[in-house]
Structure formats: structure tokens, C-alpha cells
Amino acid sequence: MICITLESTQNKNKQYFFKYACVASILAVAGNLLASFFATLVTHLVFTTQVQTADHEPLFELSFIELILFAPMFESVLLGLFVCLLLRSKLSPTQIIYLSALLWAILHGLFDVERFLGTLCGFIIFNYAFVNWYPKGFWIAVLAAFIPHSFNNLIAFLLITFISGN
């Protein structure tokens, strides 16, 4: 009887985690798309000549696997380590989520200013996922941040590929 109860609790936790990861993925993509659209619109309206004449050569190119698996996993582990350090401070979890998201947005915005708002929205979701799942363990929290991050990168990759026609 105890084994059955324990197994059903574990199945509920797995089902909840899967639903949570799906909702977080959708929220991250939607927020990123809306914020990126707004940032691109404002950038083009305010800096029309600079944007049109700027050479947007990439500093580096990432393969599909690097963009969808390795980059989100590496960033999720770094995010987790940073958030764990901040959790030892006197900051509230909400402050930690926004501070960490702001740092990631600044780092991503260094490569392309238009990515700042979209990255900020996405990393608020990724940080929230990490902080929410951290009591269950570090690696489950990393996975909770990784899944929506990876899905977000997948959608971005597909949209860019579709729009550029490659």
C-alpha cells in the first residue's frame, strides 16, 4: 500500500513537472517574441539609418545542436550556480529572479541590442523555473530551466531559418 502511494506521488510529480515545463516553454517563447518584436520596432523607428547601414555579421555561428542543446544546458548550469550564490544573500527570490534575468539580458544584449528585451523575458521564466524547482534538487532545477530555454532557442532557430530562407 505504501509503495503504491509513493509510486503514484512520483507519477504525479513527473506529470506536474512535464506540464510545468510545457507552460514555461510557451510563456518564454511568447514573451521573447513579443519583446523582440517591440525592441526591433523601436530600434528601427529610432535608429533607422544606423540599423540599415550597420553590418550585422555574426561574431560566431552556432550549429543546431549547439544552439538547442549545449548553449541552453551550459547557460542553465551557470544560471543555477549564480542563483544559488544569490540565494545565500538577503535578497528575496523575486529580486534574485529579476537580477539574474537582467544580467543574462545584458550579456546577450552585448551581441545584439535588439535581443535585450526578449532575453530578459525568457530569463525571467528560466530563473523562476530554477528557483521554483530548486528545493527538489539542483539538477532538477537546472532541467526545469533548460527545457523552456532549449524550446525557446528551437523556435528562434526555426523562425530565423524560415525567414532567411536557408
Secondary structure as UniProt FT lines:
FT   HELIX           2..46
FT   HELIX           48..53
FT   HELIX           64..65
FT   HELIX           66..70
FT   HELIX           71..87
FT   HELIX           93..109
FT   TURN            110..111
FT   HELIX           113..115
FT   HELIX           116..133
FT   HELIX           134..136
FT   HELIX           138..164
//
